Amino acid sequence: MYIEPFGNIDIDNLEECYDSLLEVQGDDVEIDLNFDSESIESSYLEHIKKFLSRIEILVKKAFEAMSDDFDLGEESEAVRLYLQHHLDEFDEGTIKEVFGTTEIDKQIFFKNLKLYRVGLYPEDAESFAIFDIQLPRKYTNYLIAVTFDRDGEYSHISMES
């Protein structure tokens, strides 16, 4: 079965991982398709095609979920923690380099976040796709992972390293 951007995928002889690049909102984003099995039903790949056809909408949903988490204030379990971690780790010069200012508000913070990777896991209904969003990689290996289920519904957000 052909799946853009991965090419032909033999459902009876799967590789563990397929890697490619996908243009999302004008940027090239790393994308990988991961399998635990050596073969799979074609319906799983149909879910991938459907998911990828909605990728621009899903990226917006990911940023909306992050915005909602940020707005929780002290109840935020990922996004504010991510920002605070970097404000604590970076010296003033690096903060200014990353953000262009030392007065960081939500708008400035979000303007500097970027989707770098989409991981697809068709055999996992709950963690079907994970979007890795982070500040410029030059400065950090920490990221915000936004997880979607098979139906394209946001299910979880966390800070990872």
Secondary structure, DSSP 8 states (H G I E B T S, - for coil): -EETTTEE--TTS--SEEEEEEEETTEEEEEEEE-SSS---HHHHHHHHHHHHTHHHHHHHHHHHHHHHHTTGGG-SSHHHHHHHHHHHS-HHHHHHHHSSS---HHHHHHT-EEEEEEE-TT-SSSSEEEEEES-TTT-S-EEEEEE-TTS-EEEEEEE-
